[in-house]
Amino acid sequence: MDELLKVHEAAALLPTSERFIRRLIAERRIEFVKIGRHVRIRESALLAFVVTGTVEPLMTHEVTEKAA
């Protein structure tokens, strides 16, 4: 089972601000768990967020073809 991270722990892991993590939660752009009034984020959900936001680099020949 994944570890459940507090907002400040998730922010430290990325590294980013707590405000950014709270915005992701408010906009429902990241999966989270509510335990009563507490919000927790699974480590796997944090990793999935990073993976979906990863942009693959273009090769040099692909860049020149698109420019033409």
PDB file of N, CA, C, O and CB in Angstrom:
ATOM      1  N   MET A   1       0.843  -1.188   0.000  1.00  0.00           N
ATOM      2  CA  MET A   1       0.000   0.000   0.000  1.00  0.00           C
ATOM      3  C   MET A   1       0.882   1.244   0.000  1.00  0.00           C
ATOM      4  O   MET A   1       1.907   1.294   0.681  1.00  0.00           O
ATOM      5  CB  MET A   1      -0.956   0.002   1.222  1.00  0.00           C
ATOM      6  N   ASP A   2       0.475   2.233  -0.763  1.00  0.00           N
ATOM      7  CA  ASP A   2       1.217   3.491  -0.855  1.00  0.00           C
ATOM      8  C   ASP A   2       1.180   4.262   0.450  1.00  0.00           C
ATOM      9  O   ASP A   2       0.241   4.160   1.240  1.00  0.00           O
ATOM     10  CB  ASP A   2       0.660   4.352  -1.974  1.00  0.00           C
ATOM     11  N   GLU A   3       2.227   5.031   0.645  1.00  0.00           N
ATOM     12  CA  GLU A   3       2.244   5.922   1.799  1.00  0.00           C
ATOM     13  C   GLU A   3       1.350   7.122   1.502  1.00  0.00           C
ATOM     14  O   GLU A   3       1.364   7.651   0.391  1.00  0.00           O
ATOM     15  CB  GLU A   3       3.699   6.378   2.137  1.00  0.00           C
ATOM     16  N   LEU A   4       0.579   7.548   2.485  1.00  0.00           N
ATOM     17  CA  LEU A   4      -0.257   8.736   2.345  1.00  0.00           C
ATOM     18  C   LEU A   4       0.533   9.936   2.843  1.00  0.00           C
ATOM     19  O   LEU A   4       0.983   9.960   3.989  1.00  0.00           O
ATOM     20  CB  LEU A   4      -1.601   8.582   3.129  1.00  0.00           C
ATOM     21  N   LEU A   5       0.700  10.930   1.981  1.00  0.00           N
ATOM     22  CA  LEU A   5       1.503  12.107   2.303  1.00  0.00           C
ATOM     23  C   LEU A   5       0.622  13.280   2.682  1.00  0.00           C
ATOM     24  O   LEU A   5      -0.453  13.472   2.114  1.00  0.00           O
ATOM     25  CB  LEU A   5       2.395  12.484   1.128  1.00  0.00           C
ATOM     26  N   LYS A   6       1.081  14.059   3.641  1.00  0.00           N
ATOM     27  CA  LYS A   6       0.423  15.319   3.962  1.00  0.00           C
ATOM     28  C   LYS A   6       0.791  16.312   2.869  1.00  0.00           C
ATOM     29  O   LYS A   6       1.718  16.072   2.095  1.00  0.00           O
ATOM     30  CB  LYS A   6       0.837  15.848   5.386  1.00  0.00           C
ATOM     31  N   VAL A   7       0.073  17.422   2.804  1.00  0.00           N
ATOM     32  CA  VAL A   7       0.299  18.418   1.753  1.00  0.00           C
ATOM     33  C   VAL A   7       1.738  18.922   1.791  1.00  0.00           C
ATOM     34  O   VAL A   7       2.383  19.025   0.748  1.00  0.00           O
ATOM     35  CB  VAL A   7      -0.681  19.598   1.903  1.00  0.00           C
ATOM     36  N   HIS A   8       2.242  19.232   2.965  1.00  0.00           N
ATOM     37  CA  HIS A   8       3.607  19.764   3.043  1.00  0.00           C
ATOM     38  C   HIS A   8       4.650  18.706   2.665  1.00  0.00           C
ATOM     39  O   HIS A   8       5.715  19.053   2.153  1.00  0.00           O
ATOM     40  CB  HIS A   8       3.887  20.291   4.455  1.00  0.00           C
ATOM     41  N   GLU A   9       4.363  17.432   2.909  1.00  0.00           N
ATOM     42  CA  GLU A   9       5.277  16.361   2.506  1.00  0.00           C
ATOM     43  C   GLU A   9       5.279  16.194   0.988  1.00  0.00           C
ATOM     44  O   GLU A   9       6.332  15.986   0.386  1.00  0.00           O
ATOM     45  CB  GLU A   9       4.886  15.035   3.186  1.00  0.00           C
ATOM     46  N   ALA A  10       4.107  16.286   0.374  1.00  0.00           N
ATOM     47  CA  ALA A  10       4.008  16.194  -1.085  1.00  0.00           C
ATOM     48  C   ALA A  10       4.723  17.366  -1.743  1.00  0.00           C
ATOM     49  O   ALA A  10       5.395  17.197  -2.761  1.00  0.00           O
ATOM     50  CB  ALA A  10       2.532  16.155  -1.529  1.00  0.00           C
ATOM     51  N   ALA A  11       4.580  18.549  -1.162  1.00  0.00           N
ATOM     52  CA  ALA A  11       5.252  19.739  -1.694  1.00  0.00           C
ATOM     53  C   ALA A  11       6.763  19.587  -1.603  1.00  0.00           C
ATOM     54  O   ALA A  11       7.478  19.982  -2.524  1.00  0.00           O
ATOM     55  CB  ALA A  11       4.801  21.000  -0.938  1.00  0.00           C
ATOM     56  N   ALA A  12       7.253  19.031  -0.522  1.00  0.00           N
ATOM     57  CA  ALA A  12       8.691  18.831  -0.354  1.00  0.00           C
ATOM     58  C   ALA A  12       9.222  17.775  -1.313  1.00  0.00           C
ATOM     59  O   ALA A  12      10.368  17.857  -1.756  1.00  0.00           O
ATOM     60  CB  ALA A  12       9.007  18.433   1.084  1.00  0.00           C
ATOM     61  N   LEU A  13       8.400  16.789  -1.635  1.00  0.00           N
ATOM     62  CA  LEU A  13       8.818  15.709  -2.520  1.00  0.00           C
ATOM     63  C   LEU A  13       8.955  16.175  -3.967  1.00  0.00           C
ATOM     64  O   LEU A  13       9.815  15.673  -4.690  1.00  0.00           O
ATOM     65  CB  LEU A  13       7.832  14.561  -2.441  1.00  0.00           C
ATOM     66  N   LEU A  14       8.127  17.122  -4.406  1.00  0.00           N
ATOM     67  CA  LEU A  14       8.163  17.533  -5.823  1.00  0.00           C
ATOM     68  C   LEU A  14       9.397  18.321  -6.272  1.00  0.00           C
ATOM     69  O   LEU A  14       9.823  17.958  -7.369  1.00  0.00           O
ATOM     70  CB  LEU A  14       6.973  18.350  -6.106  1.00  0.00           C
ATOM     71  N   PRO A  15       9.999  19.210  -5.743  1.00  0.00           N
ATOM     72  CA  PRO A  15       9.756  20.207  -4.700  1.00  0.00           C
ATOM     73  C   PRO A  15       8.999  21.408  -5.259  1.00  0.00           C
ATOM     74  O   PRO A  15       9.340  21.937  -6.317  1.00  0.00           O
ATOM     75  CB  PRO A  15      11.082  20.662  -4.076  1.00  0.00           C
ATOM     76  N   THR A  16       7.997  21.818  -4.551  1.00  0.00           N
ATOM     77  CA  THR A  16       7.169  22.960  -4.922  1.00  0.00           C
ATOM     78  C   THR A  16       6.529  23.504  -3.652  1.00  0.00           C
ATOM     79  O   THR A  16       6.828  23.040  -2.552  1.00  0.00           O
ATOM     80  CB  THR A  16       6.081  22.563  -5.983  1.00  0.00           C
ATOM     81  N   SER A  17       5.665  24.471  -3.802  1.00  0.00           N
ATOM     82  CA  SER A  17       5.040  25.072  -2.623  1.00  0.00           C
ATOM     83  C   SER A  17       3.788  24.294  -2.208  1.00  0.00           C
ATOM     84  O   SER A  17       3.187  23.579  -3.009  1.00  0.00           O
ATOM     85  CB  SER A  17       4.682  26.545  -2.900  1.00  0.00           C
ATOM     86  N   GLU A  18       3.418  24.451  -0.950  1.00  0.00           N
ATOM     87  CA  GLU A  18       2.170  23.855  -0.467  1.00  0.00           C
ATOM     88  C   GLU A  18       0.980  24.452  -1.210  1.00  0.00           C
ATOM     89  O   GLU A  18      -0.008  23.767  -1.474  1.00  0.00           O
ATOM     90  CB  GLU A  18       2.013  24.068   1.056  1.00  0.00           C
ATOM     91  N   ARG A  19       1.085  25.716  -1.539  1.00  0.00           N
ATOM     92  CA  ARG A  19      -0.001  26.395  -2.252  1.00  0.00           C
ATOM     93  C   ARG A  19      -0.281  25.719  -3.598  1.00  0.00           C
ATOM     94  O   ARG A  19      -1.437  25.549  -3.985  1.00  0.00           O
ATOM     95  CB  ARG A  19       0.346  27.882  -2.467  1.00  0.00           C
ATOM     96  N   PHE A  20       0.785  25.336  -4.306  1.00  0.00           N
ATOM     97  CA  PHE A  20       0.625  24.669  -5.595  1.00  0.00           C
ATOM     98  C   PHE A  20      -0.090  23.330  -5.420  1.00  0.00           C
ATOM     99  O   PHE A  20      -0.989  22.999  -6.193  1.00  0.00           O
ATOM    100  CB  PHE A  20       1.993  24.461  -6.269  1.00  0.00           C
ATOM    101  N   ILE A  21       0.306  22.568  -4.415  1.00  0.00           N
ATOM    102  CA  ILE A  21      -0.336  21.274  -4.149  1.00  0.00           C
ATOM    103  C   ILE A  21      -1.807  21.477  -3.805  1.00  0.00           C
ATOM    104  O   ILE A  21      -2.667  20.736  -4.283  1.00  0.00           O
ATOM    105  CB  ILE A  21       0.386  20.528  -2.998  1.00  0.00           C
ATOM    106  N   ARG A  22      -2.097  22.474  -2.980  1.00  0.00           N
ATOM    107  CA  ARG A  22      -3.497  22.754  -2.614  1.00  0.00           C
ATOM    108  C   ARG A  22      -4.315  23.178  -3.838  1.00  0.00           C
ATOM    109  O   ARG A  22      -5.500  22.857  -3.934  1.00  0.00           O
ATOM    110  CB  ARG A  22      -3.560  23.858  -1.531  1.00  0.00           C
ATOM    111  N   ARG A  23      -3.682  23.900  -4.775  1.00  0.00           N
ATOM    112  CA  ARG A  23      -4.382  24.293  -6.001  1.00  0.00           C
ATOM    113  C   ARG A  23      -4.680  23.061  -6.860  1.00  0.00           C
ATOM    114  O   ARG A  23      -5.765  22.948  -7.431  1.00  0.00           O
ATOM    115  CB  ARG A  23      -3.542  25.319  -6.802  1.00  0.00           C
ATOM    116  N   LEU A  24      -3.714  22.139  -6.951  1.00  0.00           N
ATOM    117  CA  LEU A  24      -3.951  20.897  -7.694  1.00  0.00           C
ATOM    118  C   LEU A  24      -5.131  20.131  -7.104  1.00  0.00           C
ATOM    119  O   LEU A  24      -5.944  19.567  -7.837  1.00  0.00           O
ATOM    120  CB  LEU A  24      -2.688  20.013  -7.686  1.00  0.00           C
ATOM    121  N   ILE A  25      -5.218  20.115  -5.792  1.00  0.00           N
ATOM    122  CA  ILE A  25      -6.321  19.427  -5.113  1.00  0.00           C
ATOM    123  C   ILE A  25      -7.641  20.143  -5.390  1.00  0.00           C
ATOM    124  O   ILE A  25      -8.638  19.501  -5.720  1.00  0.00           O
ATOM    125  CB  ILE A  25      -6.062  19.349  -3.588  1.00  0.00           C
ATOM    126  N   ALA A  26      -7.653  21.461  -5.258  1.00  0.00           N
ATOM    127  CA  ALA A  26      -8.882  22.240  -5.464  1.00  0.00           C
ATOM    128  C   ALA A  26      -9.395  22.102  -6.894  1.00  0.00           C
ATOM    129  O   ALA A  26     -10.602  22.034  -7.123  1.00  0.00           O
ATOM    130  CB  ALA A  26      -8.638  23.720  -5.138  1.00  0.00           C
ATOM    131  N   GLU A  27      -8.466  22.061  -7.860  1.00  0.00           N
ATOM    132  CA  GLU A  27      -8.843  21.926  -9.271  1.00  0.00           C
ATOM    133  C   GLU A  27      -9.043  20.462  -9.665  1.00  0.00           C
ATOM    134  O   GLU A  27      -9.363  20.163 -10.815  1.00  0.00           O
ATOM    135  CB  GLU A  27      -7.778  22.563 -10.166  1.00  0.00           C
ATOM    136  N   ARG A  28      -8.853  19.558  -8.712  1.00  0.00           N
ATOM    137  CA  ARG A  28      -8.973  18.114  -8.925  1.00  0.00           C
ATOM    138  C   ARG A  28      -8.091  17.632 -10.075  1.00  0.00           C
ATOM    139  O   ARG A  28      -8.500  16.814 -10.898  1.00  0.00           O
ATOM    140  CB  ARG A  28     -10.426  17.745  -9.199  1.00  0.00           C
ATOM    141  N   ARG A  29      -6.870  18.164 -10.106  1.00  0.00           N
ATOM    142  CA  ARG A  29      -5.899  17.757 -11.120  1.00  0.00           C
ATOM    143  C   ARG A  29      -5.000  16.641 -10.614  1.00  0.00           C
ATOM    144  O   ARG A  29      -4.198  16.091 -11.369  1.00  0.00           O
ATOM    145  CB  ARG A  29      -5.054  18.946 -11.551  1.00  0.00           C
ATOM    146  N   ILE A  30      -5.135  16.304  -9.328  1.00  0.00           N
ATOM    147  CA  ILE A  30      -4.363  15.221  -8.734  1.00  0.00           C
ATOM    148  C   ILE A  30      -5.304  14.412  -7.844  1.00  0.00           C
ATOM    149  O   ILE A  30      -6.206  14.957  -7.207  1.00  0.00           O
ATOM    150  CB  ILE A  30      -3.134  15.770  -7.919  1.00  0.00           C
ATOM    151  N   GLU A  31      -5.077  13.117  -7.816  1.00  0.00           N
ATOM    152  CA  GLU A  31      -5.906  12.236  -6.989  1.00  0.00           C
ATOM    153  C   GLU A  31      -5.534  12.427  -5.522  1.00  0.00           C
ATOM    154  O   GLU A  31      -4.353  12.512  -5.184  1.00  0.00           O
ATOM    155  CB  GLU A  31      -5.734  10.744  -7.412  1.00  0.00           C
ATOM    156  N   PHE A  32      -6.527  12.493  -4.664  1.00  0.00           N
ATOM    157  CA  PHE A  32      -6.271  12.665  -3.234  1.00  0.00           C
ATOM    158  C   PHE A  32      -7.285  11.880  -2.421  1.00  0.00           C
ATOM    159  O   PHE A  32      -8.298  11.414  -2.942  1.00  0.00           O
ATOM    160  CB  PHE A  32      -6.313  14.154  -2.846  1.00  0.00           C
ATOM    161  N   VAL A  33      -6.993  11.741  -1.131  1.00  0.00           N
ATOM    162  CA  VAL A  33      -7.847  11.002  -0.206  1.00  0.00           C
ATOM    163  C   VAL A  33      -8.256  11.945   0.907  1.00  0.00           C
ATOM    164  O   VAL A  33      -7.421  12.669   1.450  1.00  0.00           O
ATOM    165  CB  VAL A  33      -7.123   9.738   0.363  1.00  0.00           C
ATOM    166  N   LYS A  34      -9.546  11.942   1.254  1.00  0.00           N
ATOM    167  CA  LYS A  34     -10.010  12.732   2.394  1.00  0.00           C
ATOM    168  C   LYS A  34     -10.259  11.788   3.558  1.00  0.00           C
ATOM    169  O   LYS A  34     -10.991  10.805   3.441  1.00  0.00           O
ATOM    170  CB  LYS A  34     -11.301  13.542   2.043  1.00  0.00           C
ATOM    171  N   ILE A  35      -9.641  12.106   4.670  1.00  0.00           N
ATOM    172  CA  ILE A  35      -9.847  11.359   5.905  1.00  0.00           C
ATOM    173  C   ILE A  35     -10.418  12.362   6.890  1.00  0.00           C
ATOM    174  O   ILE A  35      -9.685  13.125   7.519  1.00  0.00           O
ATOM    175  CB  ILE A  35      -8.505  10.686   6.443  1.00  0.00           C
ATOM    176  N   GLY A  36     -11.737  12.347   7.014  1.00  0.00           N
ATOM    177  CA  GLY A  36     -12.388  13.395   7.805  1.00  0.00           C
ATOM    178  C   GLY A  36     -12.185  14.729   7.102  1.00  0.00           C
ATOM    179  O   GLY A  36     -12.582  14.893   5.949  1.00  0.00           O
ATOM    180  N   ARG A  37     -11.571  15.676   7.791  1.00  0.00           N
ATOM    181  CA  ARG A  37     -11.298  16.964   7.152  1.00  0.00           C
ATOM    182  C   ARG A  37      -9.857  17.089   6.673  1.00  0.00           C
ATOM    183  O   ARG A  37      -9.441  18.143   6.194  1.00  0.00           O
ATOM    184  CB  ARG A  37     -11.607  18.089   8.110  1.00  0.00           C
ATOM    185  N   HIS A  38      -9.092  15.990   6.807  1.00  0.00           N
ATOM    186  CA  HIS A  38      -7.694  15.989   6.396  1.00  0.00           C
ATOM    187  C   HIS A  38      -7.563  15.481   4.963  1.00  0.00           C
ATOM    188  O   HIS A  38      -8.291  14.584   4.539  1.00  0.00           O
ATOM    189  CB  HIS A  38      -6.851  15.126   7.350  1.00  0.00           C
ATOM    190  N   VAL A  39      -6.632  16.064   4.232  1.00  0.00           N
ATOM    191  CA  VAL A  39      -6.380  15.659   2.852  1.00  0.00           C
ATOM    192  C   VAL A  39      -5.017  14.978   2.799  1.00  0.00           C
ATOM    193  O   VAL A  39      -4.036  15.483   3.344  1.00  0.00           O
ATOM    194  CB  VAL A  39      -6.438  16.885   1.874  1.00  0.00           C
ATOM    195  N   ARG A  40      -4.971  13.827   2.139  1.00  0.00           N
ATOM    196  CA  ARG A  40      -3.720  13.096   1.967  1.00  0.00           C
ATOM    197  C   ARG A  40      -3.569  12.744   0.492  1.00  0.00           C
ATOM    198  O   ARG A  40      -4.551  12.569  -0.229  1.00  0.00           O
ATOM    199  CB  ARG A  40      -3.683  11.811   2.860  1.00  0.00           C
ATOM    200  N   ILE A  41      -2.324  12.645   0.068  1.00  0.00           N
ATOM    201  CA  ILE A  41      -2.027  12.320  -1.328  1.00  0.00           C
ATOM    202  C   ILE A  41      -1.178  11.057  -1.347  1.00  0.00           C
ATOM    203  O   ILE A  41      -0.166  10.961  -0.652  1.00  0.00           O
ATOM    204  CB  ILE A  41      -1.294  13.507  -2.054  1.00  0.00           C
ATOM    205  N   ARG A  42      -1.604  10.091  -2.151  1.00  0.00           N
ATOM    206  CA  ARG A  42      -0.816   8.864  -2.290  1.00  0.00           C
ATOM    207  C   ARG A  42       0.461   9.179  -3.066  1.00  0.00           C
ATOM    208  O   ARG A  42       0.465  10.003  -3.980  1.00  0.00           O
ATOM    209  CB  ARG A  42      -1.639   7.744  -3.006  1.00  0.00           C
ATOM    210  N   GLU A  43       1.540   8.505  -2.680  1.00  0.00           N
ATOM    211  CA  GLU A  43       2.806   8.686  -3.388  1.00  0.00           C
ATOM    212  C   GLU A  43       2.655   8.332  -4.866  1.00  0.00           C
ATOM    213  O   GLU A  43       3.223   9.007  -5.724  1.00  0.00           O
ATOM    214  CB  GLU A  43       3.909   7.827  -2.746  1.00  0.00           C
ATOM    215  N   SER A  44       1.898   7.285  -5.168  1.00  0.00           N
ATOM    216  CA  SER A  44       1.703   6.862  -6.559  1.00  0.00           C
ATOM    217  C   SER A  44       0.928   7.917  -7.351  1.00  0.00           C
ATOM    218  O   SER A  44       1.172   8.090  -8.545  1.00  0.00           O
ATOM    219  CB  SER A  44       0.962   5.514  -6.609  1.00  0.00           C
ATOM    220  N   ALA A  45      -0.001   8.622  -6.701  1.00  0.00           N
ATOM    221  CA  ALA A  45      -0.752   9.681  -7.379  1.00  0.00           C
ATOM    222  C   ALA A  45       0.165  10.846  -7.717  1.00  0.00           C
ATOM    223  O   ALA A  45       0.021  11.476  -8.765  1.00  0.00           O
ATOM    224  CB  ALA A  45      -1.927  10.163  -6.505  1.00  0.00           C
ATOM    225  N   LEU A  46       1.104  11.128  -6.831  1.00  0.00           N
ATOM    226  CA  LEU A  46       2.071  12.193  -7.075  1.00  0.00           C
ATOM    227  C   LEU A  46       2.974  11.826  -8.248  1.00  0.00           C
ATOM    228  O   LEU A  46       3.250  12.659  -9.111  1.00  0.00           O
ATOM    229  CB  LEU A  46       2.913  12.464  -5.811  1.00  0.00           C
ATOM    230  N   LEU A  47       3.431  10.583  -8.276  1.00  0.00           N
ATOM    231  CA  LEU A  47       4.271  10.104  -9.370  1.00  0.00           C
ATOM    232  C   LEU A  47       3.498  10.119 -10.687  1.00  0.00           C
ATOM    233  O   LEU A  47       4.048  10.508 -11.717  1.00  0.00           O
ATOM    234  CB  LEU A  47       4.788   8.687  -9.073  1.00  0.00           C
ATOM    235  N   ALA A  48       2.240   9.704 -10.667  1.00  0.00           N
ATOM    236  CA  ALA A  48       1.412   9.713 -11.877  1.00  0.00           C
ATOM    237  C   ALA A  48       1.226  11.132 -12.405  1.00  0.00           C
ATOM    238  O   ALA A  48       1.231  11.350 -13.616  1.00  0.00           O
ATOM    239  CB  ALA A  48       0.043   9.074 -11.596  1.00  0.00           C
ATOM    240  N   PHE A  49       1.063  12.093 -11.502  1.00  0.00           N
ATOM    241  CA  PHE A  49       0.933  13.491 -11.913  1.00  0.00           C
ATOM    242  C   PHE A  49       2.196  13.954 -12.630  1.00  0.00           C
ATOM    243  O   PHE A  49       2.120  14.634 -13.654  1.00  0.00           O
ATOM    244  CB  PHE A  49       0.649  14.391 -10.695  1.00  0.00           C
ATOM    245  N   VAL A  50       3.353  13.589 -12.095  1.00  0.00           N
ATOM    246  CA  VAL A  50       4.625  13.978 -12.711  1.00  0.00           C
ATOM    247  C   VAL A  50       4.780  13.315 -14.073  1.00  0.00           C
ATOM    248  O   VAL A  50       5.207  13.957 -15.032  1.00  0.00           O
ATOM    249  CB  VAL A  50       5.810  13.604 -11.797  1.00  0.00           C
ATOM    250  N   VAL A  51       4.437  12.037 -14.163  1.00  0.00           N
ATOM    251  CA  VAL A  51       4.579  11.298 -15.422  1.00  0.00           C
ATOM    252  C   VAL A  51       3.666  11.879 -16.500  1.00  0.00           C
ATOM    253  O   VAL A  51       4.093  12.021 -17.646  1.00  0.00           O
ATOM    254  CB  VAL A  51       4.263   9.806 -15.208  1.00  0.00           C
ATOM    255  N   THR A  52       2.431  12.214 -16.165  1.00  0.00           N
ATOM    256  CA  THR A  52       1.513  12.754 -17.171  1.00  0.00           C
ATOM    257  C   THR A  52       1.920  14.153 -17.620  1.00  0.00           C
ATOM    258  O   THR A  52       1.545  14.587 -18.709  1.00  0.00           O
ATOM    259  CB  THR A  52       0.092  12.783 -16.623  1.00  0.00           C
ATOM    260  N   GLY A  53       2.675  14.854 -16.797  1.00  0.00           N
ATOM    261  CA  GLY A  53       3.126  16.193 -17.169  1.00  0.00           C
ATOM    262  C   GLY A  53       4.474  16.212 -17.862  1.00  0.00           C
ATOM    263  O   GLY A  53       4.957  17.271 -18.261  1.00  0.00           O
ATOM    264  N   THR A  54       5.089  15.030 -18.007  1.00  0.00           N
ATOM    265  CA  THR A  54       6.410  14.950 -18.624  1.00  0.00           C
ATOM    266  C   THR A  54       6.288  15.098 -20.136  1.00  0.00           C
ATOM    267  O   THR A  54       5.484  14.424 -20.781  1.00  0.00           O
ATOM    268  CB  THR A  54       7.102  13.616 -18.266  1.00  0.00           C
ATOM    269  N   VAL A  55       7.097  15.989 -20.683  1.00  0.00           N
ATOM    270  CA  VAL A  55       7.103  16.237 -22.126  1.00  0.00           C
ATOM    271  C   VAL A  55       8.383  15.644 -22.698  1.00  0.00           C
ATOM    272  O   VAL A  55       9.483  15.955 -22.239  1.00  0.00           O
ATOM    273  CB  VAL A  55       6.994  17.772 -22.450  1.00  0.00           C
ATOM    274  N   GLU A  56       8.230  14.790 -23.700  1.00  0.00           N
ATOM    275  CA  GLU A  56       9.388  14.168 -24.332  1.00  0.00           C
ATOM    276  C   GLU A  56      10.097  15.191 -25.220  1.00  0.00           C
ATOM    277  O   GLU A  56       9.434  15.964 -25.912  1.00  0.00           O
ATOM    278  CB  GLU A  56       8.964  12.922 -25.158  1.00  0.00           C
ATOM    279  N   PRO A  57      11.430  15.208 -25.214  1.00  0.00           N
ATOM    280  CA  PRO A  57      12.161  16.161 -26.049  1.00  0.00           C
ATOM    281  C   PRO A  57      12.075  15.775 -27.525  1.00  0.00           C
ATOM    282  O   PRO A  57      11.979  14.597 -27.867  1.00  0.00           O
ATOM    283  CB  PRO A  57      13.630  16.239 -25.608  1.00  0.00           C
ATOM    284  N   LEU A  58      12.111  16.777 -28.383  1.00  0.00           N
ATOM    285  CA  LEU A  58      12.148  16.540 -29.823  1.00  0.00           C
ATOM    286  C   LEU A  58      13.591  16.317 -30.245  1.00  0.00           C
ATOM    287  O   LEU A  58      14.509  16.899 -29.667  1.00  0.00           O
ATOM    288  CB  LEU A  58      11.518  17.727 -30.607  1.00  0.00           C
ATOM    289  N   MET A  59      13.790  15.480 -31.245  1.00  0.00           N
ATOM    290  CA  MET A  59      15.129  15.293 -31.804  1.00  0.00           C
ATOM    291  C   MET A  59      15.408  16.467 -32.733  1.00  0.00           C
ATOM    292  O   MET A  59      14.473  17.104 -33.217  1.00  0.00           O
ATOM    293  CB  MET A  59      15.256  13.917 -32.566  1.00  0.00           C
ATOM    294  N   THR A  60      16.671  16.759 -32.988  1.00  0.00           N
ATOM    295  CA  THR A  60      17.017  17.934 -33.799  1.00  0.00           C
ATOM    296  C   THR A  60      16.410  17.870 -35.194  1.00  0.00           C
ATOM    297  O   THR A  60      15.955  18.892 -35.708  1.00  0.00           O
ATOM    298  CB  THR A  60      18.527  18.068 -33.908  1.00  0.00           C
ATOM    299  N   HIS A  61      16.391  16.706 -35.813  1.00  0.00           N
ATOM    300  CA  HIS A  61      15.820  16.619 -37.160  1.00  0.00           C
ATOM    301  C   HIS A  61      14.304  16.840 -37.133  1.00  0.00           C
ATOM    302  O   HIS A  61      13.745  17.339 -38.110  1.00  0.00           O
ATOM    303  CB  HIS A  61      16.143  15.253 -37.789  1.00  0.00           C
ATOM    304  N   GLU A  62      13.640  16.486 -36.054  1.00  0.00           N
ATOM    305  CA  GLU A  62      12.203  16.726 -35.938  1.00  0.00           C
ATOM    306  C   GLU A  62      11.903  18.213 -35.815  1.00  0.00           C
ATOM    307  O   GLU A  62      10.890  18.689 -36.327  1.00  0.00           O
ATOM    308  CB  GLU A  62      11.631  15.976 -34.735  1.00  0.00           C
ATOM    309  N   VAL A  63      12.769  18.939 -35.145  1.00  0.00           N
ATOM    310  CA  VAL A  63      12.584  20.378 -34.965  1.00  0.00           C
ATOM    311  C   VAL A  63      12.731  21.091 -36.296  1.00  0.00           C
ATOM    312  O   VAL A  63      11.932  21.973 -36.611  1.00  0.00           O
ATOM    313  CB  VAL A  63      13.591  20.937 -33.942  1.00  0.00           C
ATOM    314  N   THR A  64      13.736  20.730 -37.086  1.00  0.00           N
ATOM    315  CA  THR A  64      13.947  21.390 -38.373  1.00  0.00           C
ATOM    316  C   THR A  64      12.843  21.046 -39.364  1.00  0.00           C
ATOM    317  O   THR A  64      12.471  21.886 -40.184  1.00  0.00           O
ATOM    318  CB  THR A  64      15.305  21.000 -38.950  1.00  0.00           C
ATOM    319  N   GLU A  65      12.309  19.824 -39.305  1.00  0.00           N
ATOM    320  CA  GLU A  65      11.207  19.449 -40.193  1.00  0.00           C
ATOM    321  C   GLU A  65       9.947  20.239 -39.865  1.00  0.00           C
ATOM    322  O   GLU A  65       9.225  20.648 -40.774  1.00  0.00           O
ATOM    323  CB  GLU A  65      10.925  17.946 -40.093  1.00  0.00           C
ATOM    324  N   LYS A  66       9.675  20.459 -38.601  1.00  0.00           N
ATOM    325  CA  LYS A  66       8.476  21.194 -38.199  1.00  0.00           C
ATOM    326  C   LYS A  66       8.603  22.675 -38.533  1.00  0.00           C
ATOM    327  O   LYS A  66       7.599  23.343 -38.778  1.00  0.00           O
ATOM    328  CB  LYS A  66       8.215  21.015 -36.702  1.00  0.00           C
ATOM    329  N   ALA A  67       9.820  23.189 -38.544  1.00  0.00           N
ATOM    330  CA  ALA A  67      10.033  24.604 -38.845  1.00  0.00           C
ATOM    331  C   ALA A  67       9.860  24.876 -40.334  1.00  0.00           C
ATOM    332  O   ALA A  67       9.531  25.996 -40.725  1.00  0.00           O
ATOM    333  CB  ALA A  67      11.427  25.045 -38.387  1.00  0.00           C
ATOM    334  N   ALA A  68      10.076  23.875 -41.155  1.00  0.00           N
ATOM    335  CA  ALA A  68      10.011  24.072 -42.611  1.00  0.00           C
ATOM    336  C   ALA A  68       8.605  24.120 -43.128  1.00  0.00           C
ATOM    337  O   ALA A  68       8.394  24.281 -44.330  1.00  0.00           O
ATOM    338  CB  ALA A  68      10.754  22.986 -43.319  1.00  0.00           C
TER     339      ALA A  68
END
